[in-house]
Amino acid sequence: MSWVTASWWQRKAETSYGIGEEQLTPWRSWSLPALRKEFNQIKTTDPRFADWWQENSKEAYNTGLTNAAAAFDNYAKSKQGKRKGARVGVPRRKPKRKARLACRFTTGAIRIEPSGRHITLPRLGTIRTHEPTVKLLARIKAGTARILSATVRHERGRWFVSLQVETAREITRVDRPDTSVGIDLGVKYLAVMADSSGKVHYVPNPGHLDGALKLLRLHSRRVTRRQGPDRKTGQKPSKRWEKANRQRNKIHHRVANLRTDALHKLTTRVRTEYGTVVVEDLNVAGMLRNRRLARRVSDAGFGEIRRQLTYKGRWNACRTIVANRWYPSSKTCSNCGAAKAKLPLHARVFDCDECPLVMDRDENAARNLVALAAACTTGTGVAGDQDTPRVSKPRGADRKTRRQRLNRNTGRGGRAGGASLPHHQQEEARDRRQDAEALKLW
């Protein structure tokens, strides 16, 4: 990465000296072949690599080069407006203490052993797996699956190997393909589901983190009493601190595993039963700014639920409808359609002002969401906004709000490498106003 960004800083310095465009240092390519060629040239001469690079597999270096090339490519496409989503910044080095240890093997001996409990990887040899691999082995023997690559990573105190397999996946038919369900996510109840047949299901929030907080406090106090690391003074942690820290992390890992298991069971159950699922486009990042709800919102995993519902819906060829973030599902009466001007968060019961409807606020929101499924297929295509005026975004949310650091010399925001990237003849993307669509259909 430094080999690429060095040319950016050099060009910026030369530009400040008044050197013309033709005489500037040429841009260095960040494509994977270019990065791999440069690494192969310096790995035998550079003292940083010459003594030990042969001890590791070539895939370890190739994984880092592939990730660096993808990071630069994402940055360039985001700068040019060719990449969807949030703006991507300049690639940075990953700290060793925070980066996930991972290596992807694409060549060499990658196979499942006939025992069904061992896997063979390049340079690592035959390794026993905790989970059986009998099902994958049966598909490989039948010729219905083929291993493409294997990724080894260290996560939550354990080593995992993920196999990328090419196989034909059959579309399974859901139990109720003509039934729609609206899901309202919350803190007290993880999900309130109302289907088109009129049934309502309440899924309680497991609260895995709340059940482990008492034990976490105990182990956290134990860690603070030990001699921990200090980056400023270079002090290394003691053995007792490392042991106490491992015990504390083990609790965090168990909570994360329980949360992941519960979310997968919930989303799989929903996707195997209903043909259409309607969810909200929640502003999870904004919810986390509320210090009273941040911990519970993070423990619930709203974003992960939507992600799993989306990709599992593609497996079964079912629809996933995402309601607009500004659609007032909680403020609108599911009986008469009247919308309240305000509905504070502490009001857990919806009492309509126009009709005698009195209902739990989460159930009312779920009923409004399931009604959007019919409007999406039979209405004007802008479900939820047929009879209500367009809701404007408060506090100028449709405009750019992030502040850029100004350059001391020019007084304008800039970046390393000057005002443009390679292929700088292309016009940079400006801030685009997002159209407030009522629904997004996957």
PEKA-V249219 format. One record per residue. N is the residue number from 1. RES is the residue in one small letter. PSI is psi as a letter, one per 40 degrees, with the letter a starting at -180 (* if undefined). Layout:
<<N;RES;PSI> <N;RES;PSI>>
This chain:
<<1;m;d> <2;s;d> <3;w;d> <4;v;d> <5;t;d> <6;a;d> <7;s;d> <8;w;d> <9;w;d> <10;q;d> <11;r;d> <12;k;d> <13;a;d> <14;e;d> <15;t;d> <16;s;d> <17;y;e> <18;g;e> <19;i;i> <20;g;i> <21;e;d> <22;e;d> <23;q;e> <24;l;i> <25;t;h> <26;p;i> <27;w;i> <28;r;h> <29;s;i> <30;w;e> <31;s;i> <32;l;d> <33;p;d> <34;a;d> <35;l;d> <36;r;d> <37;k;d> <38;e;d> <39;f;d> <40;n;d> <41;q;d> <42;i;e> <43;k;d> <44;t;e> <45;t;d> <46;d;h> <47;p;e> <48;r;d> <49;f;d> <50;a;d> <51;d;d> <52;w;e> <53;w;d> <54;q;e> <55;e;e> <56;n;i> <57;s;i> <58;k;d> <59;e;d> <60;a;d> <61;y;d> <62;n;d> <63;t;d> <64;g;d> <65;l;d> <66;t;d> <67;n;d> <68;a;d> <69;a;d> <70;a;d> <71;a;d> <72;f;d> <73;d;d> <74;n;d> <75;y;d> <76;a;d> <77;k;d> <78;s;d> <79;k;d> <80;q;e> <81;g;e> <82;k;e> <83;r;h> <84;k;i> <85;g;a> <86;a;i> <87;r;h> <88;v;h> <89;g;a> <90;v;h> <91;p;i> <92;r;i> <93;r;i> <94;k;h> <95;p;i> <96;k;d> <97;r;e> <98;k;d> <99;a;i> <100;r;h> <101;l;h> <102;a;i> <103;c;h> <104;r;h> <105;f;h> <106;t;e> <107;t;i> <108;g;a> <109;a;h> <110;i;h> <111;r;i> <112;i;h> <113;e;i> <114;p;d> <115;s;d> <116;g;e> <117;r;e> <118;h;i> <119;i;i> <120;t;h> <121;l;i> <122;p;i> <123;r;d> <124;l;d> <125;g;a> <126;t;h> <127;i;h> <128;r;h> <129;t;i> <130;h;d> <131;e;i> <132;p;i> <133;t;f> <134;v;d> <135;k;d> <136;l;d> <137;l;d> <138;a;d> <139;r;d> <140;i;d> <141;k;d> <142;a;e> <143;g;e> <144;t;e> <145;a;i> <146;r;h> <147;i;h> <148;l;d> <149;s;i> <150;a;h> <151;t;h> <152;v;h> <153;r;i> <154;h;h> <155;e;h> <156;r;f> <157;g;e> <158;r;i> <159;w;h> <160;f;i> <161;v;h> <162;s;h> <163;l;h> <164;q;h> <165;v;h> <166;e;h> <167;t;i> <168;a;h> <169;r;h> <170;e;h> <171;i;h> <172;t;h> <173;r;h> <174;v;i> <175;d;d> <176;r;g> <177;p;d> <178;d;e> <179;t;h> <180;s;i> <181;v;h> <182;g;h> <183;i;h> <184;d;h> <185;l;i> <186;g;a> <187;v;d> <188;k;d> <189;y;h> <190;l;d> <191;a;h> <192;v;h> <193;m;h> <194;a;h> <195;d;i> <196;s;e> <197;s;e> <198;g;e> <199;k;i> <200;v;h> <201;h;h> <202;y;h> <203;v;h> <204;p;i> <205;n;h> <206;p;d> <207;g;f> <208;h;d> <209;l;d> <210;d;d> <211;g;e> <212;a;e> <213;l;d> <214;k;d> <215;l;d> <216;l;d> <217;r;d> <218;l;d> <219;h;d> <220;s;d> <221;r;d> <222;r;d> <223;v;d> <224;t;d> <225;r;e> <226;r;i> <227;q;h> <228;g;i> <229;p;i> <230;d;h> <231;r;d> <232;k;d> <233;t;e> <234;g;e> <235;q;h> <236;k;i> <237;p;i> <238;s;i> <239;k;d> <240;r;d> <241;w;d> <242;e;d> <243;k;d> <244;a;d> <245;n;d> <246;r;d> <247;q;d> <248;r;d> <249;n;d> <250;k;d> <251;i;d> <252;h;d> <253;h;d> <254;r;d> <255;v;d> <256;a;d> <257;n;d> <258;l;d> <259;r;d> <260;t;d> <261;d;d> <262;a;d> <263;l;d> <264;h;d> <265;k;d> <266;l;d> <267;t;d> <268;t;d> <269;r;d> <270;v;d> <271;r;d> <272;t;e> <273;e;d> <274;y;i> <275;g;d> <276;t;h> <277;v;h> <278;v;h> <279;v;i> <280;e;i> <281;d;g> <282;l;i> <283;n;g> <284;v;d> <285;a;d> <286;g;d> <287;m;d> <288;l;e> <289;r;e> <290;n;h> <291;r;e> <292;r;e> <293;l;e> <294;a;d> <295;r;d> <296;r;d> <297;v;d> <298;s;d> <299;d;d> <300;a;d> <301;g;f> <302;f;d> <303;g;d> <304;e;d> <305;i;d> <306;r;d> <307;r;d> <308;q;d> <309;l;d> <310;t;d> <311;y;d> <312;k;d> <313;g;d> <314;r;d> <315;w;d> <316;n;e> <317;a;f> <318;c;i> <319;r;i> <320;t;h> <321;i;h> <322;v;h> <323;a;i> <324;n;i> <325;r;d> <326;w;e> <327;y;h> <328;p;g> <329;s;d> <330;s;d> <331;k;e> <332;t;h> <333;c;h> <334;s;e> <335;n;d> <336;c;e> <337;g;e> <338;a;i> <339;a;h> <340;k;i> <341;a;d> <342;k;i> <343;l;g> <344;p;i> <345;l;d> <346;h;e> <347;a;h> <348;r;e> <349;v;h> <350;f;h> <351;d;h> <352;c;i> <353;d;e> <354;e;d> <355;c;i> <356;p;f> <357;l;h> <358;v;h> <359;m;i> <360;d;h> <361;r;d> <362;d;d> <363;e;d> <364;n;d> <365;a;d> <366;a;d> <367;r;d> <368;n;d> <369;l;d> <370;v;d> <371;a;d> <372;l;d> <373;a;d> <374;a;d> <375;a;d> <376;c;d> <377;t;d> <378;t;e> <379;g;a> <380;t;e> <381;g;e> <382;v;g> <383;a;i> <384;g;e> <385;d;e> <386;q;d> <387;d;e> <388;t;i> <389;p;i> <390;r;h> <391;v;h> <392;s;i> <393;k;h> <394;p;i> <395;r;f> <396;g;f> <397;a;e> <398;d;e> <399;r;i> <400;k;h> <401;t;e> <402;r;h> <403;r;h> <404;q;i> <405;r;h> <406;l;i> <407;n;h> <408;r;d> <409;n;d> <410;t;d> <411;g;e> <412;r;i> <413;g;h> <414;g;a> <415;r;i> <416;a;h> <417;g;e> <418;g;a> <419;a;e> <420;s;i> <421;l;i> <422;p;i> <423;h;f> <424;h;e> <425;q;d> <426;q;i> <427;e;h> <428;e;i> <429;a;h> <430;r;i> <431;d;h> <432;r;h> <433;r;h> <434;q;h> <435;d;h> <436;a;g> <437;e;i> <438;a;d> <439;l;i> <440;k;h> <441;l;h> <442;w;*>>
